[in-house]
Each structure stands twice: as structure tokens, then as C-alpha cells.
Amino acid sequence: MVKKSSYDKTSKEIGEKLRAIRIAKGYTSYENFALENDIDRKQYWRIENGQNLTLKSLIKILDIHGLSLKKFCNEDF
């Protein structure tokens, strides 16, 4: 079983990386990104802050950005 602190740290890092990708793609507002891509804005805020992150939601967001999970894990943004 994964320790909670390890999970929290990893979720936070994933959220920060998603935020960096969003900003690099020209979306300065998480709300605009969420609305334009049919994602609940509160849920997207939580994801970028390392909360309520699921594999399904991660893959959906990566698809929007045109990224594979492999590329996301191997590249710096």
C-alpha cells in the first residue's frame, strides 16, 4: 500500500505539471480551460491542486492536450 504522504506528493506534482502544460498552451485561466473542454471547473481546480485525481481524468486531460501518458511522464514542461 502507498503511504498517504507519498500519494499526496505525487498527486501534487502531477497537478503542477498539468498546470504548467495548460499555461504553456495559452490558457492562463483554469476556468476558461475547463469550460472550453467540458470539464467541471471545480473538479479541474482540484486536479491541478493534487486532489481527486483519477487515472481516467488524467487521461482525459492529456487527450485534450494531445499528449500520451508515456510522453507526459517522460517530458518536462
C-alpha positions in Angstrom: 0.0 0.0 0.0 1.2 3.5 -0.9 1.8 5.8 2.0 -0.6 8.8 2.1 2.2 11.3 2.1 3.7 9.7 -1.0 0.4 9.7 -2.8 -0.2 13.4 -1.8 3.2 14.4 -3.0 2.8 12.6 -6.3 -0.7 14.0 -6.9 0.5 17.5 -6.2 3.4 17.1 -8.7 1.0 15.8 -11.4 -1.3 18.7 -10.8 1.6 21.2 -11.0 2.7 19.6 -14.3 -0.8 19.8 -15.7 -1.0 23.5 -14.7 2.3 24.1 -16.5 1.0 22.4 -19.6 -2.2 24.4 -19.5 -0.3 27.7 -19.2 2.2 26.7 -21.9 -0.8 26.0 -24.2 -2.0 29.6 -23.7 -4.7 29.0 -21.1 -3.9 31.5 -18.3 -7.2 30.7 -16.5 -8.0 27.2 -15.3 -11.7 28.1 -15.5 -11.5 29.0 -19.2 -9.7 25.8 -19.9 -12.2 23.7 -18.0 -15.2 25.4 -19.6 -13.8 25.2 -23.2 -13.1 21.5 -22.7 -16.3 20.4 -21.0 -14.7 19.7 -17.6 -16.3 20.8 -14.4 -14.3 23.8 -13.3 -14.2 22.9 -9.6 -13.1 19.4 -10.4 -10.3 20.7 -12.7 -9.2 23.1 -9.9 -9.0 20.1 -7.6 -6.9 18.2 -10.1 -4.4 21.0 -10.5 -4.1 21.1 -6.8 -3.5 17.4 -6.4 -6.9 16.4 -5.1 -9.4 13.9 -6.5 -7.1 12.9 -9.3 -8.0 9.7 -11.1 -6.4 7.9 -14.0 -9.5 8.5 -16.1 -9.4 12.2 -15.5 -5.7 12.4 -16.2 -6.0 10.6 -19.5 -9.0 12.8 -20.5 -6.9 16.0 -19.8 -3.9 14.6 -21.6 -6.1 13.7 -24.6 -7.2 17.3 -24.7 -3.6 18.4 -24.8 -2.7 15.8 -27.4 -0.3 14.0 -25.0 0.1 10.3 -24.2 0.6 9.2 -20.7 4.1 8.0 -21.6 5.0 11.4 -23.1 3.6 13.2 -20.0 5.7 11.1 -17.7 8.9 11.5 -19.7 8.9 15.2 -20.5 9.4 18.3 -18.5 7.1 21.3 -19.0 
